[in-house]
Amino acid sequence: MSLREPIRLVRPSELGAVHFIAMGGSGMSGLALAYHELGVPVSGCDQVDSKTLEQLHDDGITIWVGHDPAQLKDVDTVVISSAIHPDNVELVAARERGLRVWHRSAALAALMLDHEAVSVAGTHGKTTTTAMIATMATTAGADPSYVVGSPLASTGESARIGKGTPFIVEADESDGSFLQYPTRIAVITNVEADHLDNWGSAEHYARGFERFATGPTVRDVVIDADDAGARELTGKLRRLASGPTVTTYGEADDADARLSDIEFSGMHSSATLHFQGHEYALRLSVPGRHNLWNAAAAFVTGRLLGLAADDLLRGAQAFAGTLRRFQPLGSATLPDGQVHVFDDYAHHPTEIRAALNAGRRVAGDHRLVACFQPHLYSRTREFATEFGRALALADLVVVTDIYGAREEPVPGVSGKLVADAAVEAGADTYYVPNKAELPVELAALVRGGDFVLTLGAGDVTLVGPMLLRLLRKRHSRENR
């Protein structure tokens, strides 16, 4: 297992000049910008150039493309992500020079000191729930700080340093980082086994969430009432003699904040939220039952922060989503109708199921096409059958090979395991192992009226825009 234990923190003003290795990632870039906004001298690098690095440069941050120990001149603290290998030349040089080296979770935790810290954890839904809380708290006038794992669609920002007391973060459980944060309000969206390459077993994973919820600074826990793992944790927390105050949310009859009268219309969702003797009309501009649950968690959190209910509801309706969470990419016109393309970060069977259920409601009577890239060999090996069953919710399934990320290939483990499972589940399935061939293959398969959803945490996100370009070119040629 590879889990991180909390370390002693100091405040950002005591870190000196801070250098971020792999600053182009969504989490690291937002963190670097937050430090920059506080007036801390910030520099950083990444292996390749990107729009993110260009934007950070435009914001006044010193950036380099590539890794070189010379870039550590005058640096006092180095911040790394989990993706940085121990033999990275800058990391090796930093350790040899005795510089302070922090994982990004510690750098984020330092920002949260002296704030009303809200940490959002869970196997699924962290990003959207964190972004919802940030949006709702902003609408309610709290001027919060926040760090989210994906930019908000409305602002393009994934991080902001506000002047108010709330500090809202997406808390990553994958390597135990969520234990580092000085959390006051812990939000837990669900507890379903994942990242077993680090945790070792589902039992250890569940115990990690129990430790998170009973951290020394935790005062309140806001937790899902419908998820089996979360309900088990709720029972444990409520049996503690001096544990945190627990508030549950969801559709369960015993939920403290209970959803009813759920309705969907295109990209919109609505429900009645029953909480503390009141009924509230919850209206969202994003689709999906899971997003109503996320919004219920955000509403309860906002009330715990002392924010007005009406303002929180206005913020919920104003929430426009985050990038790569059922993100509309555009449409292309074919002779027999329009093809609509969406992109989603879903990379766990439960997330796939939620995204496709939302897609089904948006597509209505039209055909739903799922294009899935499995993420990690270990996850694919563990959940291939569950992936296939979830993908079978679509009318047409296209599976490509695995995005390995930090993992080396595993003999016998490929995207074909998922494709075969989808076939077994009754799905009309195509296996296209070479991702580069996906846009052309999809363009040949789709027809007017289709709703196409690309799914996965890897570079499958590039496929949707390429598919749209191909379809638009085809339409242009056909109309000459």
URSULSUL-V240792 format. One record per backbone hydrogen bond with DSSP energy under -0.5 kcal/mol. CO is the residue of the C=O (numbers start at 1). NH is the residue of the N-H. If there is no record, write none. Layout:
{{CO	NH} {CO	NH}}
This chain:
{{11	14} {12	15} {17	76} {17	77} {18	43} {19	21} {19	79} {20	23} {20	45} {22	25} {25	29} {26	30} {27	31} {28	32} {29	33} {30	34} {31	35} {32	36} {33	37} {34	38} {35	40} {36	39} {41	18} {42	62} {43	20} {44	64} {45	22} {45	23} {46	66} {50	54} {51	55} {52	56} {53	57} {54	58} {55	59} {56	61} {57	60} {62	44} {64	46} {64	66} {68	71} {69	72} {70	73} {72	75} {76	100} {77	19} {78	102} {79	21} {80	104} {81	84} {85	88} {88	92} {89	93} {90	94} {91	95} {92	96} {93	97} {94	99} {95	98} {100	78} {100	102} {102	80} {103	106} {103	107} {104	108} {105	109} {106	110} {107	111} {108	112} {109	112} {109	113} {110	113} {112	115} {115	117} {116	167} {117	119} {117	184} {117	185} {118	169} {119	121} {119	187} {120	171} {121	189} {125	129} {126	130} {127	131} {128	132} {129	133} {130	134} {131	135} {132	136} {133	137} {134	138} {135	139} {136	140} {137	142} {138	141} {143	164} {145	168} {146	160} {147	170} {151	323} {152	156} {157	152} {158	148} {160	146} {160	162} {165	116} {166	145} {167	118} {168	147} {169	120} {169	171} {170	172} {172	178} {173	176} {175	4} {176	179} {177	180} {178	181} {181	183} {184	186} {184	219} {184	220} {185	119} {185	187} {186	188} {186	222} {187	121} {187	189} {188	224} {190	123} {195	198} {195	199} {196	200} {201	205} {202	206} {203	207} {204	208} {205	209} {206	210} {207	211} {208	212} {209	213} {210	214} {212	215} {215	218} {219	245} {220	186} {221	223} {221	247} {222	188} {223	249} {227	231} {228	232} {229	233} {230	234} {231	235} {232	236} {233	237} {234	238} {235	239} {236	239} {237	240} {240	243} {245	221} {247	223} {248	257} {249	225} {250	259} {252	255} {256	258} {256	276} {257	250} {258	274} {260	272} {263	270} {265	268} {268	265} {269	284} {270	263} {271	282} {272	260} {272	274} {273	275} {273	280} {274	258} {275	278} {278	275} {280	273} {280	282} {281	283} {282	271} {284	269} {288	292} {289	292} {289	293} {290	294} {291	295} {292	296} {293	297} {294	298} {295	299} {296	300} {297	301} {298	302} {299	303} {300	304} {301	305} {302	307} {303	306} {308	312} {309	313} {310	314} {311	315} {312	316} {313	317} {314	318} {315	319} {316	285} {319	285} {321	153} {321	154} {322	325} {324	326} {324	345} {326	328} {327	343} {330	341} {332	339} {334	337} {337	334} {338	340} {338	449} {339	332} {340	452} {341	329} {341	330} {342	454} {343	327} {344	456} {348	351} {348	352} {349	353} {350	354} {351	355} {352	356} {353	357} {354	358} {355	359} {356	360} {357	361} {358	362} {359	363} {360	364} {363	366} {367	369} {367	451} {368	370} {368	395} {368	396} {369	453} {370	372} {370	398} {371	455} {372	374} {372	400} {374	403} {376	380} {377	381} {378	382} {379	383} {380	384} {383	387} {384	388} {385	389} {386	390} {387	391} {388	392} {390	393} {391	394} {396	370} {397	430} {398	372} {399	432} {400	374} {402	404} {403	376} {404	407} {410	413} {412	414} {414	417} {414	418} {415	418} {415	419} {416	420} {417	421} {418	422} {419	423} {420	424} {421	425} {422	427} {423	426} {427	429} {428	397} {430	399} {430	432} {431	433} {433	401} {433	435} {434	437} {435	438} {437	441} {438	442} {439	443} {440	444} {441	445} {442	445} {442	446} {447	450} {450	340} {450	452} {451	369} {452	342} {453	371} {454	344} {455	373} {458	461} {459	462} {460	463} {460	464} {461	465} {462	466} {463	467} {464	468} {465	469} {466	470} {467	471} {468	472} {469	473} {470	474} {471	475} {472	476} {473	477} {474	478} {475	479} {477	480}}
